[in-house]
Amino acid sequence: MSTTELHKLTPRQKEILRLLLRGFDAKSIAKELDISVHTVTEHLREARRRLGVSNSREAARLLEAADARPPNNMGPNTMGVGEPTVTSSFELQTTTKRRLVYIGAVIMIVFAAVALTLAFLNDETGPQAGGRGSDLTLASAQKGDPNHFPIVTIPVDDFTKVAVSGAFKVFVSVGERASEVSLVGPRAMTADVIAVVEDGILTIRFREGAQRSWKPGAGVNVVIRTPNLSSVNVEGPTLMEISGLGPKGDSFAATTQAAGSIDIRRIDVGKVSLATNGSGGISVAGSAGEAIYSTRGSGSIDAKRLRVTRAKMTVAGAGSIYADVSGETEISLGQSGGGRVEVVGGGTCVSQPVNSDRVECR
């Protein structure tokens, strides 16, 4: 195994291979790194290809052996007795301390060379590629992309609200230092995407007249990075995932208007408002002081992983609400029937109409 071959591995691929050596399987690696099992298997497949081996554990063992092997250019390890001099060939040193200084310098140079090599490899998609962002977010955006589409960056002003209309898969990373939008997909489709910020609202949509659908490998994935996020609104079949540090602060609101879905991985706010107005759904995890949940279609709200103190819920259609509330919950059920509410957390429930069999509170 040569140093050049090791340089072909990305930091993420090396991290996954080292976890494999520690006894992790693909599922536990995905949980440890907060990524999907599919992403783990794709990284392992690419690592095998780059190293020219057919087995992931063989690739991991090769990396382990390389990690244990000292660099080839550390210089001689014998001790001289004369006064040391510094030359390009690392002449003999008189003390162990001096040798360690040189060894440390060589290691730093090797790491710098690796970093530069990886940077050049990541730039291979051409001048339209950019805004690589976090490895996790962009790896998720490129998941299921057999064509290796370039990453196209759209510069935008700062924003705290996001509105998406159309058939997209959207990954929102909250907590990054700069506001940015990146697109992954066929050039003909990304060219039709409009991303504009007005009054602090980032709007993502296709240009007028461009009718687009989304499916893995043949749609547009959108990566949004923002330091802060106060609300998201999804119209159409958009699939949105919010990760990173997650929304924080006084309040946060999320709304689906049709068949889209929103998955909020982490949240820590004073008040959260979630509403589904069609067949779409919202899932959320984290904590909040107060919650307002509303379903006005067949969609559902899954907030069992969101711990709140008190809540107000309205079910006006066939949709359902599942929540964790430690205090009081006020529930209003539409007269048409169909939708139901399930509340856990040990709190109390006050519903209208009273004693409805569509409400379970425990």
FENJO-V524339 format. One record per backbone hydrogen bond with DSSP energy under -1.0 kcal/mol. CO is the residue of the C=O (numbers start at 0). NH is the residue of the N-H. Records with the same first field share a line. If there is no record, write none. Layout:
CO = NH, NH
//
This chain:
1 = 5
2 = 6
4 = 7
5 = 8
9 = 13
10 = 14
11 = 15
12 = 16
13 = 17
14 = 18
15 = 19
16 = 20
17 = 21
18 = 23
19 = 22
24 = 28
25 = 29
26 = 30
27 = 31
28 = 32
29 = 34
35 = 39
36 = 40
37 = 41
38 = 42
39 = 43
40 = 44
41 = 45
42 = 46
43 = 47
44 = 48
45 = 49
46 = 50
47 = 51, 52
54 = 58
55 = 59
56 = 60
57 = 61
58 = 62
59 = 63
60 = 64
61 = 65
62 = 66
63 = 67
86 = 89
92 = 79
94 = 98
95 = 99
96 = 100
97 = 101
98 = 102
99 = 103
100 = 104
101 = 105
102 = 106
103 = 107
104 = 108
105 = 109
106 = 110
107 = 111
108 = 112
109 = 113
110 = 114
111 = 115
112 = 116
113 = 117
114 = 118
115 = 119
116 = 120
117 = 121
120 = 123
122 = 125
125 = 128
133 = 137
134 = 138
135 = 139
136 = 140
137 = 141
141 = 144
144 = 147
150 = 129
151 = 182
153 = 180
159 = 229, 230
160 = 201
161 = 232
162 = 203
163 = 234
165 = 167
167 = 238
168 = 221
169 = 240
170 = 223
171 = 242
172 = 225
173 = 244
179 = 224
180 = 153
181 = 222
182 = 151
183 = 220
185 = 189
186 = 190
188 = 191
189 = 192
191 = 206
193 = 204
195 = 202
197 = 200
199 = 159, 160
200 = 197
201 = 162
202 = 195
203 = 164
204 = 193
206 = 209
214 = 217
219 = 168
220 = 183
221 = 170
222 = 181
223 = 172
224 = 179
225 = 174
229 = 252
230 = 161
231 = 254
232 = 163
233 = 256
234 = 165
237 = 260
238 = 169
239 = 262
240 = 171
241 = 264
242 = 173
246 = 267
248 = 269
249 = 270
251 = 272
252 = 231
253 = 274
254 = 233
255 = 276
257 = 279
260 = 239
261 = 282
262 = 241
263 = 284
266 = 286
267 = 248
269 = 289
270 = 251
271 = 291
272 = 253
273 = 293
274 = 255
275 = 295
277 = 298
280 = 261
281 = 301
282 = 263
285 = 306
286 = 268
288 = 308, 309
289 = 271
290 = 311
291 = 273
292 = 313
293 = 275
294 = 315
296 = 318
299 = 281
300 = 321
301 = 283
302 = 305, 323
304 = 285
306 = 287
307 = 325
308 = 326
309 = 290
310 = 329
311 = 292
312 = 331
313 = 294
314 = 333
316 = 338
319 = 300
320 = 341
321 = 302
322 = 343
323 = 307
324 = 346
326 = 347
327 = 310
328 = 349
329 = 312
330 = 351
331 = 314
339 = 320
340 = 359
341 = 322
342 = 361
343 = 324
347 = 328
349 = 330
351 = 332
355 = 358
357 = 340
359 = 342
//
